Amino acid sequence: MGAENQEIRKAGLKVTLPRIKVLQLLEAASESSHHMSAEEVYKSLLDAGEDVGLATVYRVLTQFETAGLVVRHNFEGGHSVFEIAKGEHHDHMVCTETGAIIEFCDTEIEALQEQIAKKHGYEIVDHSLVLYVKPLA
């Protein structure tokens, strides 16, 4: 549990058991590029026998977001999902049939976005690209 403790402290937060447990869950999910909703985090904690309330999960996730430990995404047609802030840019595809979220990064798309902004006299400072997809028939 040492790494989680350090990350929580570095973010300026007091180390508590709920914070450690939520961070461990999100880190495990990020290894498979899984994005979790607050409800999924809560259910996973319940399944693991942890006594953490849903309100606590929401509060911890909001604290983590404010501290820059996690990123919240609000994809169309769904609720907020969270992922560990990795510090590296990537875009998302969301399957409209299954809700699956696929992370990707494409250098050609990134370069084209830069060209478009420059053509209009701007420089990109941040962006979010979400493609809503469905399986090929």
N, C-alpha and C positions, 0 to 999 in steps of 0.2 A: 504494500500500500504506500510505499515511500514516494513513488513518482507522482501519484495523485495528490498526496499531501503537499508536495513542492509546488505543483501547478496551482493548487487552490491558494496557497500562501502567496505565490508570485502574483496572483490576480488580486491580492489585497483582501482576501476573504479568510475568515476563521475556519479552521479545519473542523468539520462536523461529520458524523457518520452518514447522514443523508447526502451531504455534498460528495463524500468519497464514493458512495454507492452509485449515485447518479452519474458521476464522471466515469466510473469504471464501466457502467453499462454503455454509455455513449462511445467510449473508446473501443470497446469490443465491437459495437455496431459499425464503427467507422472502418474497421479492418475489412469488412465486407461491403463497404460503401452503402450501408443501410442508414437511412434517415429515420429517426424515431419521433413520434408525437409524444406529448406529455402523458397521454393516456397509455401509450405503449410502454413508456418508462415505468409508470405506476404499476401496470399489470405485471411487468417483468419483476419488479421489486416484490410485489405480492407473491408471485410464483416462487420466488427465491426465499420466501419466509421473512422478508424484511418488513418491519412495522413503520412504514413511511406513508403519510397521508397524501392524497392527491393535491391538496393545497400547498403542501411542502414541496412537492415535485414542481409545481408551477412556479413557486417562489424561487427555488434553486435554479431552475432553467432561466428565469428572468435575470437573476443575479449573474449567472454564467455568461449570458448574452451581453449584459452591460459591461462585464469585465473582459469581454473579448475571447472567452474560452470556447464558446459555441456560436454558431450562426443559425439564425432562424430563417426558414423559408416559408413563404405563404403561397403555395401553388394554387392555381384556379381549381375550384370544385373540391377543395379539401381543407383540412385544418393545418395549423402550423406544424412543421416538422423541424427537427434540430439535428445538426451534425457538428462534430468537433471542428473548431477553426484550425485549418491546417496551414494557413498562411500562403497557400498556393491557389492561383485562380483556376476555376473549372466551371463549366456550364452544365446544364441539366436537361434531360429529356424525361418527360412524364408520360407514361402510358395511360391513355384515356380509358382503357378497358380494365386494366388490372391495378392501376395506381402505382406501379413499379417506377422507381426513380433511378435513372441511369446517369452517371457522371461521365463527362467527356471533356477533352480539350483539343481544339483543332487550330493549328498555327495559321492555316489559310483563312479561317473565319476571323481569327483575331486580327490578322493583318488587314483584311478587308474592312473591318470595323474602324480601324485606325485611319485607313485611306478615306473612308466616307466622312468621318469626323473632320479630318484635315481639309478635305475638299470644301466643306462648309465653314471652314475657319475656326474649327474647334479642336481641342485636345481631350481625349477621354481620360477622366479621372477615376471612374469606376463604372462597372456595368454588370448587368445580369441578363443572361440569355437562357430562356426556357423554351424548349420545343415540346409541343404537345403532340404525341404520336399514337398510332395504333398499329397493331401487327399487320404485316402484309397479308393480303387475302390469298 
